[in-house]
């Protein structure tokens, strides 16, 4: 009796997890595509389509930023970035409604981060990040909307988009969850809030 119950439990668990495994496999396949793929659950505005992933920069890390701009500012930020890719900013911008703007070709390096100058271990162990997690090896994602309250949390729509987007980024560039960093974890920043910390923490938890 106990064996049959165990078997039934295992079969039920397999039945419940199979769709999720299949969905993740499909997402991983899409993440290696070129052009402007439709990714289920994400609304992406492609200002810079993907090329062959083999020609992309060898991104080793993901840095999460939050811009001190009002709701609706991601589009303008992304458009300005697309016109001048190496200006101060990031590759990807996320609006408060969850819309993702892919602004910069993945072989170009926007100016973001301040050189991984944090070595105080305040948030994480900084030994592997100090002077190591820099713009040249880290793809940046900017979440808009924390103005005028810089302590405002990301919106539910942003969190939902991030849950899919971070899977795509990790699959496309083969980045482990432990290499998703908040801006504040690696660089000294505004003391009023921890920039990107909630989103980076979630990404690591989802990866586990």
C-alpha positions in Angstrom: 0.0 0.0 0.0 2.8 2.4 1.0 4.7 1.6 -2.2 1.6 2.3 -4.4 1.0 5.6 -2.7 4.6 6.6 -3.2 4.3 5.7 -6.9 1.1 7.7 -7.2 2.8 10.7 -5.6 5.8 10.5 -7.9 3.6 10.2 -11.0 1.5 13.2 -9.8 4.6 15.2 -9.2 5.9 14.3 -12.7 2.6 15.2 -14.3 2.7 18.6 -12.6 6.3 19.4 -13.4 6.4 18.2 -17.0 4.7 21.3 -18.5 7.0 23.6 -16.6 10.1 21.7 -17.8 8.8 21.7 -21.4 8.2 25.5 -21.1 11.7 26.1 -19.8 13.2 24.0 -22.6 11.2 26.0 -25.2 12.3 29.3 -23.6 15.9 28.2 -23.6 15.6 27.4 -27.4 14.1 30.8 -28.1 16.9 32.4 -26.0 19.5 31.2 -28.6 17.6 32.6 -31.6 18.4 35.6 -33.8 16.2 38.5 -34.9 13.2 39.6 -32.9 11.7 36.4 -31.4 8.3 36.4 -29.7 9.0 35.2 -26.2 5.9 34.0 -24.3 5.0 36.2 -21.4 7.2 39.1 -22.5 6.4 42.2 -24.5 9.7 43.3 -26.1 10.2 46.4 -28.2 13.3 45.5 -30.3 15.3 48.7 -30.9 18.3 46.4 -31.6 17.5 42.9 -32.8 19.6 39.9 -31.8 22.3 38.7 -34.1 24.0 35.3 -34.0 24.6 34.7 -30.3 28.1 33.4 -31.2 29.0 37.0 -32.1 27.6 38.5 -28.9 29.9 39.8 -26.3 31.0 37.2 -23.8 28.7 38.5 -21.0 29.6 36.8 -17.7 27.3 38.8 -15.3 24.0 40.6 -15.1 23.7 43.9 -13.3 20.3 45.1 -12.2 19.8 48.9 -12.1 16.9 51.1 -11.1 16.7 54.5 -12.7 15.4 57.5 -10.8 12.9 58.3 -13.5 9.1 58.5 -13.5 6.8 55.8 -14.8 6.9 56.0 -18.6 10.6 57.0 -18.8 12.0 53.6 -20.0 11.0 54.2 -23.6 12.8 57.5 -23.8 15.9 56.2 -22.0 16.0 53.2 -24.3 15.6 55.3 -27.5 18.4 57.7 -26.3 20.5 54.6 -25.6 19.8 53.2 -29.1 21.0 56.4 -30.7 24.2 56.5 -28.6 24.8 52.9 -27.5 28.0 53.6 -25.4 26.5 56.5 -23.4 25.9 56.0 -19.7 23.1 53.5 -19.5 22.3 49.8 -20.2 21.4 47.3 -22.9 17.9 46.6 -21.7 15.2 48.9 -20.1 12.0 47.7 -18.4 9.0 50.0 -18.0 6.6 49.9 -15.0 4.0 48.1 -17.1 6.5 45.3 -17.8 7.4 46.3 -21.4 11.0 45.4 -22.2 13.0 47.6 -24.5 16.1 45.9 -26.0 18.1 49.1 -26.8 21.6 48.1 -27.7 23.2 45.4 -29.9 24.6 42.7 -27.7 28.2 43.1 -29.0 28.4 46.8 -27.8 29.2 48.0 -24.2 27.1 50.8 -22.7 28.7 52.7 -19.8 27.2 51.4 -16.6 28.5 50.6 -13.1 31.4 52.4 -11.5 34.1 49.7 -11.6 33.0 47.3 -8.9 34.5 49.5 -6.2 32.6 48.0 -3.3 34.8 46.0 -1.0 33.0 46.3 2.3 31.0 43.0 2.2 27.9 45.0 3.3 25.5 43.0 1.1 27.5 40.1 -0.4 31.0 38.8 -0.2 32.8 41.3 -2.5 36.0 39.3 -2.9 34.9 37.8 -6.3 33.3 41.1 -7.5 35.9 43.7 -6.5 37.2 45.2 -9.7 35.9 42.2 -11.5 32.2 42.7 -12.2 32.5 45.6 -14.6 30.7 47.0 -17.7 32.9 45.1 -20.1 31.7 41.7 -18.9 28.3 42.5 -17.5 25.0 43.1 -19.3 22.9 45.7 -17.6 19.1 45.9 -17.1 17.5 49.1 -16.0 14.1 49.2 -14.3 12.3 52.6 -14.5 9.8 54.2 -12.2 11.3 54.9 -8.7 10.7 58.6 -8.9 10.0 60.6 -6.8 10.4 57.9 -4.1 13.7 56.1 -4.8 12.7 53.5 -2.2 9.7 52.4 -4.2 9.6 48.7 -5.0 9.5 47.5 -8.6 5.9 47.0 -9.9 4.2 43.6 -10.1 4.4 43.8 -13.9 8.2 44.5 -13.7 8.7 41.5 -11.4 6.7 39.3 -13.7 8.6 40.4 -16.7 11.9 40.0 -14.9 11.1 36.4 -14.0 11.1 35.5 -17.7 13.7 38.0 -18.9 16.4 36.8 -16.4 15.8 33.2 -17.6 16.3 34.4 -21.2 19.5 36.3 -20.4 20.9 33.4 -18.4 20.1 30.9 -21.1 21.4 33.1 -23.9 24.7 33.9 -22.4 25.1 30.9 -20.1 25.2 33.0 -16.9 24.6 31.2 -13.6 22.1 32.7 -11.1 24.9 33.5 -8.7 26.2 36.0 -11.2 23.2 38.2 -11.1 24.1 41.4 -9.1 22.3 44.4 -7.9 24.1 47.7 -8.6 24.4 48.4 -5.0 26.1 45.1 -4.3 29.1 45.9 -6.4 29.3 49.8 -6.5 28.9 52.5 -3.9 25.5 54.1 -4.6 22.8 56.4 -3.1 22.6 55.6 0.7 18.8 56.1 0.6 18.1 52.8 -1.0 19.6 49.5 -2.2 19.5 49.8 -6.0 18.4 46.6 -7.7 18.7 44.5 -4.6 15.1 43.1 -4.5 15.2 42.1 -8.2 18.7 40.6 -8.0 17.7 38.6 -4.9 14.6 37.3 -6.6 16.7 36.2 -9.6 19.0 34.2 -7.4 16.1 32.6 -5.6 14.4 31.7 -8.8 17.7 30.2 -10.1 17.9 27.9 -7.1 
